[in-house]
């Protein structure tokens, strides 16, 4: 599988394409090149993507590209989608080839079940204090018999740490905020 770039029909905004399941806008505005994600294909239709693209272009015209870039800090959820796309096609330094589907499903499950509070935060602002607070929160989740989900919680922390190692390699973060928790466990 490789990067999929799909040009959209003529009624959509010029420069709006689909890349790896996201609407992506590439446009030259006031002599500056705008490259930005508009949203995920599964969460909006083409008409909504058109409206959002026009709104983005208007904001850039009004405030300038640099000021607009400061508005749209990259969240953990944004980087997670890129991570899944990357490891499902390329893998990581340690894996020799793409991740198995089972591993990808494990990341997606943890993303859905346990990582919710972290996903909305700008990835470069997540600290070890955020991770500790998140971990203490998921420690409160119990099995049906009332016993703690200890191994599942540490597995989630391990996957989160691996994700942050990948993000660190891509320079989204300077340090892995999970390191203190992983070393102490």
C-alpha positions in Angstrom: 0.0 0.0 0.0 1.3 3.5 -0.8 0.2 7.0 -0.2 -3.2 7.4 -1.9 -3.8 10.9 -3.5 -7.2 11.3 -5.1 -8.2 14.5 -6.9 -11.8 15.4 -6.2 -14.5 16.4 -8.7 -14.7 19.9 -10.2 -17.2 21.3 -7.8 -14.8 21.0 -4.9 -12.2 23.7 -3.9 -9.2 23.7 -6.1 -6.3 22.2 -4.3 -8.5 19.9 -2.1 -7.4 16.3 -2.3 -7.7 13.0 -0.4 -4.5 11.6 1.1 -4.4 8.5 3.3 -8.1 8.9 4.3 -7.9 12.7 5.0 -9.0 15.7 3.1 -5.9 17.7 2.4 -5.7 21.3 1.2 -2.7 22.7 -0.8 -3.1 26.3 -1.8 -1.1 29.4 -2.5 -2.6 32.3 -0.6 -1.1 35.8 -0.7 2.2 34.3 -2.0 2.4 31.7 0.8 1.9 28.0 0.4 -0.7 26.5 2.7 -0.6 22.7 3.4 -3.1 21.6 5.9 -5.4 18.7 6.8 -9.1 19.6 6.6 -10.5 16.5 8.2 -10.9 12.7 8.0 -12.9 11.3 5.1 -14.9 9.0 7.4 -16.1 12.0 9.6 -17.3 14.4 6.8 -18.6 14.4 3.3 -17.2 16.4 0.4 -19.6 19.3 0.8 -18.5 19.8 4.5 -14.8 19.5 3.4 -15.5 22.2 0.8 -17.0 24.5 3.4 -14.2 23.9 5.9 -11.5 24.4 3.1 -13.1 27.8 2.2 -13.3 28.8 5.8 -9.6 27.9 6.3 -8.6 29.9 3.2 -10.6 32.9 4.5 -8.8 32.7 7.8 -5.4 32.5 6.2 -6.2 35.5 4.0 -7.4 37.5 7.1 -4.7 36.6 9.6 -1.8 35.4 7.5 -0.3 31.9 7.3 2.0 32.1 10.3 -0.8 33.2 12.7 -3.1 30.5 11.3 -0.4 27.8 11.8 -0.3 28.7 15.5 -4.0 28.1 15.8 -3.9 24.5 14.5 -1.5 22.7 16.9 -1.1 19.1 16.1 -3.0 16.9 18.5 -2.1 13.3 19.6 -5.1 12.1 17.6 -3.6 13.7 14.4 -0.3 12.0 14.9 -1.9 8.7 15.9 -3.7 8.5 12.5 -0.3 9.2 10.8 1.3 6.5 13.0 -1.2 3.8 12.1 -0.9 4.7 8.4 2.9 4.5 8.6 3.2 1.3 10.6 0.6 -0.5 8.5 2.6 0.1 5.3 6.3 0.6 6.4 6.7 -0.6 10.0 9.3 0.8 12.4 13.1 0.6 12.9 12.8 -2.7 14.9 10.0 -4.3 12.9 11.2 -5.8 9.7 8.3 -4.7 7.5 4.7 -3.6 8.2 3.0 -4.3 11.5 0.8 -7.4 11.5 -2.9 -6.6 11.5 -3.3 -7.9 15.0 -0.8 -5.3 16.3 -2.5 -2.5 14.5 -5.8 -3.6 15.9 -4.3 -3.6 19.4 -3.2 0.0 19.0 -6.6 1.0 17.6 -8.3 -0.7 20.6 -6.2 1.1 23.1 -6.7 4.4 21.2 -10.5 3.9 21.5 -10.8 2.4 25.0 -8.1 4.1 27.1 -6.3 7.0 25.4 -9.3 9.3 25.0 -8.2 12.0 27.5 -4.8 12.4 25.8 -6.0 12.4 22.2 -7.3 16.0 22.3 -4.1 17.5 23.7 -1.4 19.0 21.5 1.2 16.3 21.2 4.2 18.5 21.9 2.6 19.7 25.2 1.9 16.3 26.7 4.2 15.8 29.8 5.0 13.0 32.1 2.5 14.5 34.6 -0.3 14.1 31.9 0.8 10.4 31.5 0.8 9.8 35.2 -2.6 11.4 35.7 -4.0 9.4 32.7 -2.5 6.2 34.1 -3.9 6.8 37.6 -7.3 7.3 35.9 -7.2 4.0 34.0 -6.0 2.2 37.1 -9.5 2.8 38.6 -11.1 0.8 35.8 -11.9 -2.7 37.2 -12.8 -6.1 35.8 -16.3 -7.4 36.1 -15.3 -9.2 39.3 -14.0 -6.0 40.8 -10.3 -6.8 40.5 -7.9 -4.3 38.9 -7.0 -4.6 35.2 -3.3 -4.4 36.0 -1.8 -6.2 33.0 -4.1 -4.5 30.5 -3.2 -1.1 32.0 0.5 -1.7 31.7 0.1 -3.1 28.2 -1.7 0.2 27.3 1.2 2.1 28.8 3.7 0.1 26.8 1.8 0.7 23.5 1.6 4.4 24.4 5.3 4.5 25.1 6.1 2.9 21.7 3.8 5.4 20.0 5.7 8.3 21.6 9.0 6.7 20.7 7.8 6.8 17.1 6.6 10.4 17.5 10.0 11.3 18.9 11.7 9.9 15.9 9.5 12.1 13.7 10.2 15.1 15.9 6.6 15.6 17.0 7.9 15.5 20.7 11.3 16.1 22.2 11.1 13.4 24.8 8.9 10.4 25.4 6.6 11.5 28.3 5.9 7.8 29.2 9.5 7.0 30.2 9.2 7.9 33.9 6.1 5.7 34.2 7.5 2.8 32.2 10.8 2.8 34.2 9.0 2.9 37.6 6.6 0.1 36.7 
